[in-house]
Amino acid sequence: MTALSMRFVAALAAAGALFGGMVLVLSASGRHETSTTTLFSGTVGVLYLVAGSIAHWRQPDNRTGLLMVLVGFGWFAEDLQVAVDPLTHTIGLLLRSASTGLLLHLVLAFPTGELRSRIDRVVVMIGYVAVFGLVPLSTVAFPTVTENLLLIWEVYWVRDVISTVQAVVSAMVVIVLAVRWITASRPARRVLAPVVLTGLLGSVQSLLGPILNTSLISDIGHAAVLMLPLAFLAGVWRIRLGRTNVADLLVKLPRSAPTELQNLLAKALGDPSLRVAYYREDNGDYVDLEGQPLTIPPDQSVSVVVREGRQVAALLHDPALREDRHVLEAVKSAAALELDNQRLAAEVRAQLVEVRASRARIVAAGDEQRRRVERDLHDGAQQQLVTVALLLKLARQRLDDLPSQDDKLADYLTRSADGLTEALRELRELARGIHPAVLSEAGLGAALRALAARSPQPVEVCVAALPKLPPPVEATAYYVAAEALTNALKHAQAKTIRVTVLCADSSLSLEVVDDGIGGASLEAGTGLLGLQDRAFALDGQLTVRSDANGTTVQVVLPLEYE
């Protein structure tokens, strides 16, 4: 809002105070046992005027402050009906429920000053129609002790009609507030607590007042009206104390581990859902402490943290924390330095995450190229060689059918066919080494059994039931097994080899154990170094242990990797 509206609300509050003083003077002589005392009426009205002025000063764009000031006006206007002067008394009868409609609007619009849903607007509209329409119209049939200048005829059931309308509106308010409380988050409940309690107490008084008509019910209604401005002023005081408490708490930040910062901020603001998002200026996005990209949930608000003119982070928190704006700003200010320091660490981690992701993409692209080369060899060169081999066999058969045979030519054809058969066998082995077709077609278990079947030494393969594995994980496990088998047979002179594969804790574990010469497999197995980098690219780990009893090669690969 503009400065003019700030002056307008301040002037309105001042006018309300003058109006209240005049009303208290005019109504003082008419006070009786069943009415409120002059002290109580003056206290309640002034509290609403003061609380409304403070609320508007703290949040000029929020209508809550203006509504509080208007409730104070309405509260004083209702006291006019206590006056003994007939004209003043009659004006008071017309406005005898003025604060009720405004208070209903305030309760349902708190804390944003806006009515959130259609049901809220319907309830408020019914309340205003009843307070400023039905109640004034009923004055013509409303007999009172002091002369009612607008009285035309006495109809006592009009009071029952008004009481019924009040009961219906009160029941609707109870339902709306109950639903709002149940669905609210913990920070939102902390803000809503005084308003919900005020609304519930006021609704109870409206529902039970016409039925019981006791002083206790009347006192409950008065307590409800008094509670809201007191709760608001107490909240302002709590916020100021909270700034000191937050500052004391944030002294712990430099001495705390980086992972504790988010928990400390969440505790300081009383919001367990709070998350810290670190800003990356080069990318224009947010990451968490681990460097993982962050998306902002639609049900959370974003408060940007700025240090020396630069955005360093953002706090993702419950929208209700914006009602404690002073505490939120204190937290952001005190934590800016530490958040800036941790932002640098988060950027480094984000770069590491990107490097891992890049390496994983390289591994996946390499595997895809292997599969493509294997398919090209199988579907292209291998098929052509098979065709040539068949032609050579047909030529040899045709030569045998001729009357006169050329033994030398027959020998050439036989040797060519045998050489071509050997070339095909080597080509198949080459294609299998590049990427075994059985791995893509039948999975890791079948590929390992095929690998064991070609071994000159016994190889025991133990494969547990495996889920559908990501292709890079499956390929990496196979190549580790193939390299370990090659080293065990070629360098360690192993007699028995055991391959064990199992899945546990969302990861795949493959272990190759041989009884060969300790260390020989490790010294000669330079291919394991490349496979170790491949495992790291998938966030996995490859370890080699060797002693006098043999060598154990183990690779653990997560099924979900960055």
Beta strands, then each sheet from edge to edge (+ up, - down):
strand 1: 275-280
strand 2: 285-287
strand 3: 301-307
strand 4: 310-317
strand 5: 459-463
strand 6: 497-504
strand 7: 507-514
strand 8: 541-547
strand 9: 550-558
sheet 1: 2+ 1- 4+ 3-
sheet 2: 5+ 6+ 7- 9+ 8-
end
